[in-house]
Amino acid sequence: MEPSLARCGWRATARVRSAPVSNVPNPGAASGPAPSPPSGPGPLTPPADAAAPVRHPDAPAPGEPLGPHYEHCFGCGEAQPHGLRLRARAGEGVSITAEFTVGPDHQGAPGLAHGGVLATALDETLGSLNWLLRVVAVTGRLQTEFVRPVPVGTVLHLDARVTAVHRRKIYCTATGRLGGPEGPVAVRADALFVEVKVDHFIDNGRQEEIRAAMADPDQFRRVRAFEVNP
Ligand SMILES: CCCCC/C=C\C/C=C\C/C=C\C/C=C/CCCC(=O)SCCNC(=O)CCNC(=O)[C@H](O)C(C)(C)COP(=O)(O)OP(=O)(O)OC[C@H]1O[C@@H](n2cnc3c(N)ncnc32)[C@H](O)[C@@H]1OP(=O)(O)O
């Protein structure tokens, strides 16, 4: 029988050493009360006059696969050998579902997904909501919560929906579950996407990739579909 990792001495007994600390950088110089933490709604809370999201009339039908938005995208591209190859489908309303299979290339600790990779999966899933609003928007803020470790080999079932829209700001939320759409929640995110023009990519991206993307008829068609959005 294989010796357990505990008997190999792998079970850690050490604890982080700690000592009382002051949160005042220079306690001797402190005068008056400590500043109070910021209050009121945070940047991920929609303002009171935000609107409910509206599904675009030309949005893909519920259940329809969305396909990659860019073939070299680390999140969804098929020309990225070590990417996540996340597969997304349109859902009801302004929602989508997606699946990501955690592979050995995605490890952070032995046999476990890297937290940054899981954040990427959440970001990509949230970004795919663009297809349902038919706007191009980029991540401005992404707040992640890691609830359970995610082992290699897991199929992470993600779902995301837009909760509110205020001018160019799109408020959205996503969840990733282990093993199935009803499985235990492993990761969550709340995010704020900001609508941009296609020029955002043309002005900021490296020219080599921009030229190649615009020369690709499929990519050109995808970009045009967003550009003609009223
Ligand atoms: C030619 C190739 C084309 C390729 C594209 C192809 C197809 C596209 C089609 C479909 C796409 C489909 C899926 C996409 C999937 C993507 C998944 C991954 C998504 C990403 O991974 S994407 C990369 C990471 N992402 C960035 O690389 C952004 C860097 N960043 C910036 O580029 C700017 O920072 C920007 C644009 C965010 C804002 O800049 P800006 O100047 O345009 O806007 P401005 O500052 O005026 O803000 C307007 C209002 O948003 C509020 N606001 C802004 N930023 C905020 C923040 N961080 N927190 C809280 N509120 C914020 C302001 O407070 C104001 O609010 P208010 O209206 O109330 O005043």
The ligand as an SDF file (V2000), in Angstrom:
LIG
                    3D

 69 71  0  0  0  0  0  0  0  0999 V2000
   -9.4910   44.5840  -34.0260 C   0  0  0  0  0  0  0  0  0  0  0  0
   -9.6550   43.4750  -32.9860 C   0  0  0  0  0  0  0  0  0  0  0  0
  -10.9320   43.5860  -32.2510 C   0  0  0  0  0  0  0  0  0  0  0  0
  -10.9950   42.5010  -31.1970 C   0  0  0  0  0  0  0  0  0  0  0  0
  -12.3490   42.5180  -30.4830 C   0  0  0  0  0  0  0  0  0  0  0  0
  -13.1880   41.5440  -31.1120 C   0  0  0  0  0  0  0  0  0  0  0  0
  -14.4210   41.3210  -30.8410 C   0  0  0  0  0  0  0  0  0  0  0  0
  -15.1260   41.9670  -29.7320 C   0  0  0  0  0  0  0  0  0  0  0  0
  -16.4230   41.3220  -29.6530 C   0  0  0  0  0  0  0  0  0  0  0  0
  -16.8390   40.6480  -28.6250 C   0  0  0  0  0  0  0  0  0  0  0  0
  -16.1470   40.5070  -27.3670 C   0  0  0  0  0  0  0  0  0  0  0  0
  -16.7180   39.3450  -26.7090 C   0  0  0  0  0  0  0  0  0  0  0  0
  -16.2260   38.8720  -25.5870 C   0  0  0  0  0  0  0  0  0  0  0  0
  -15.1450   39.6010  -24.8790 C   0  0  0  0  0  0  0  0  0  0  0  0
  -14.5920   38.7550  -23.8900 C   0  0  0  0  0  0  0  0  0  0  0  0
  -13.5970   39.2690  -23.1450 C   0  0  0  0  0  0  0  0  0  0  0  0
  -13.2260   38.6220  -21.9320 C   0  0  0  0  0  0  0  0  0  0  0  0
  -12.1310   39.3140  -21.2080 C   0  0  0  0  0  0  0  0  0  0  0  0
  -12.3690   40.7680  -20.9980 C   0  0  0  0  0  0  0  0  0  0  0  0
  -11.0720   41.4330  -20.6600 C   0  0  0  0  0  0  0  0  0  0  0  0
  -10.2460   40.8920  -20.0010 O   0  0  0  0  0  0  0  0  0  0  0  0
  -10.8040   43.0270  -21.2170 S   0  0  0  0  0  0  0  0  0  0  0  0
   -9.0830   43.3180  -20.8060 C   0  0  0  0  0  0  0  0  0  0  0  0
   -8.8460   43.9190  -19.4510 C   0  0  0  0  0  0  0  0  0  0  0  0
   -9.3370   45.2420  -19.3550 N   0  0  0  0  0  0  0  0  0  0  0  0
   -8.7100   46.3130  -19.8700 C   0  0  0  0  0  0  0  0  0  0  0  0
   -7.6880   46.1940  -20.5080 O   0  0  0  0  0  0  0  0  0  0  0  0
   -9.3290   47.6720  -19.6130 C   0  0  0  0  0  0  0  0  0  0  0  0
   -8.2450   48.7160  -19.3970 C   0  0  0  0  0  0  0  0  0  0  0  0
   -8.8840   49.9690  -18.9890 N   0  0  0  0  0  0  0  0  0  0  0  0
   -9.3110   50.8720  -19.8970 C   0  0  0  0  0  0  0  0  0  0  0  0
   -9.0870   50.7280  -21.0690 O   0  0  0  0  0  0  0  0  0  0  0  0
  -10.0770   52.0400  -19.3510 C   0  0  0  0  0  0  0  0  0  0  0  0
   -9.7600   52.3050  -18.0380 O   0  0  0  0  0  0  0  0  0  0  0  0
  -11.6290   51.8360  -19.4730 C   0  0  0  0  0  0  0  0  0  0  0  0
  -12.0160   51.5890  -20.9330 C   0  0  0  0  0  0  0  0  0  0  0  0
  -12.1000   50.6430  -18.5930 C   0  0  0  0  0  0  0  0  0  0  0  0
  -12.3410   53.0980  -18.9750 C   0  0  0  0  0  0  0  0  0  0  0  0
  -11.7220   54.2090  -19.5630 O   0  0  0  0  0  0  0  0  0  0  0  0
  -12.5480   55.3180  -20.3670 P   0  0  0  0  0  0  0  0  0  0  0  0
  -11.6810   56.5460  -20.4400 O   0  0  0  0  0  0  0  0  0  0  0  0
  -13.0730   54.7810  -21.6350 O   0  0  0  0  0  0  0  0  0  0  0  0
  -13.8280   55.5790  -19.4990 O   0  0  0  0  0  0  0  0  0  0  0  0
  -14.0710   56.5820  -18.2710 P   0  0  0  0  0  0  0  0  0  0  0  0
  -12.8790   56.6990  -17.4320 O   0  0  0  0  0  0  0  0  0  0  0  0
  -14.6790   57.8260  -18.8270 O   0  0  0  0  0  0  0  0  0  0  0  0
  -15.1820   55.7750  -17.4270 O   0  0  0  0  0  0  0  0  0  0  0  0
  -16.5070   55.6000  -17.9060 C   0  0  0  0  0  0  0  0  0  0  0  0
  -17.3400   55.2650  -16.6880 C   0  0  0  0  0  0  0  0  0  0  0  0
  -16.8560   54.0180  -16.1170 O   0  0  0  0  0  0  0  0  0  0  0  0
  -16.3760   54.2210  -14.7820 C   0  0  0  0  0  0  0  0  0  0  0  0
  -15.1670   53.4100  -14.6220 N   0  0  0  0  0  0  0  0  0  0  0  0
  -14.1600   53.2570  -15.5100 C   0  0  0  0  0  0  0  0  0  0  0  0
  -13.2480   52.4300  -15.0440 N   0  0  0  0  0  0  0  0  0  0  0  0
  -13.6840   52.0310  -13.8360 C   0  0  0  0  0  0  0  0  0  0  0  0
  -13.1600   51.1630  -12.8500 C   0  0  0  0  0  0  0  0  0  0  0  0
  -12.0180   50.4980  -13.0420 N   0  0  0  0  0  0  0  0  0  0  0  0
  -13.8620   50.9620  -11.7190 N   0  0  0  0  0  0  0  0  0  0  0  0
  -15.0350   51.5940  -11.5210 C   0  0  0  0  0  0  0  0  0  0  0  0
  -15.5870   52.4240  -12.4320 N   0  0  0  0  0  0  0  0  0  0  0  0
  -14.9170   52.6520  -13.5500 C   0  0  0  0  0  0  0  0  0  0  0  0
  -16.0940   55.7180  -14.6860 C   0  0  0  0  0  0  0  0  0  0  0  0
  -16.1840   56.1460  -13.3390 O   0  0  0  0  0  0  0  0  0  0  0  0
  -17.1950   56.2760  -15.5680 C   0  0  0  0  0  0  0  0  0  0  0  0
  -18.4090   56.2550  -14.8320 O   0  0  0  0  0  0  0  0  0  0  0  0
  -19.5190   57.3970  -15.0220 P   0  0  0  0  0  0  0  0  0  0  0  0
  -20.1790   57.1800  -16.3670 O   0  0  0  0  0  0  0  0  0  0  0  0
  -20.4870   57.1700  -13.9080 O   0  0  0  0  0  0  0  0  0  0  0  0
  -18.8160   58.6890  -14.9260 O   0  0  0  0  0  0  0  0  0  0  0  0
  1  2  1  0
  2  3  1  0
  3  4  1  0
  4  5  1  0
  5  6  1  0
  6  7  2  0
  7  8  1  0
  8  9  1  0
  9 10  2  0
 10 11  1  0
 11 12  1  0
 12 13  2  0
 13 14  1  0
 14 15  1  0
 15 16  2  0
 16 17  1  0
 17 18  1  0
 18 19  1  0
 19 20  1  0
 20 21  2  0
 20 22  1  0
 22 23  1  0
 23 24  1  0
 24 25  1  0
 25 26  1  0
 26 27  2  0
 26 28  1  0
 28 29  1  0
 29 30  1  0
 30 31  1  0
 31 32  2  0
 31 33  1  0
 33 34  1  0
 33 35  1  0
 35 36  1  0
 35 37  1  0
 35 38  1  0
 38 39  1  0
 39 40  1  0
 40 41  2  0
 40 42  1  0
 40 43  1  0
 43 44  1  0
 44 45  2  0
 44 46  1  0
 44 47  1  0
 47 48  1  0
 48 49  1  0
 49 50  1  0
 49 64  1  0
 50 51  1  0
 51 52  1  0
 51 62  1  0
 52 53  1  0
 52 61  1  0
 53 54  2  0
 54 55  1  0
 55 56  1  0
 55 61  2  0
 56 57  1  0
 56 58  2  0
 58 59  1  0
 59 60  2  0
 60 61  1  0
 62 63  1  0
 62 64  1  0
 64 65  1  0
 65 66  1  0
 66 67  2  0
 66 68  1  0
 66 69  1  0
M  END
$$$$
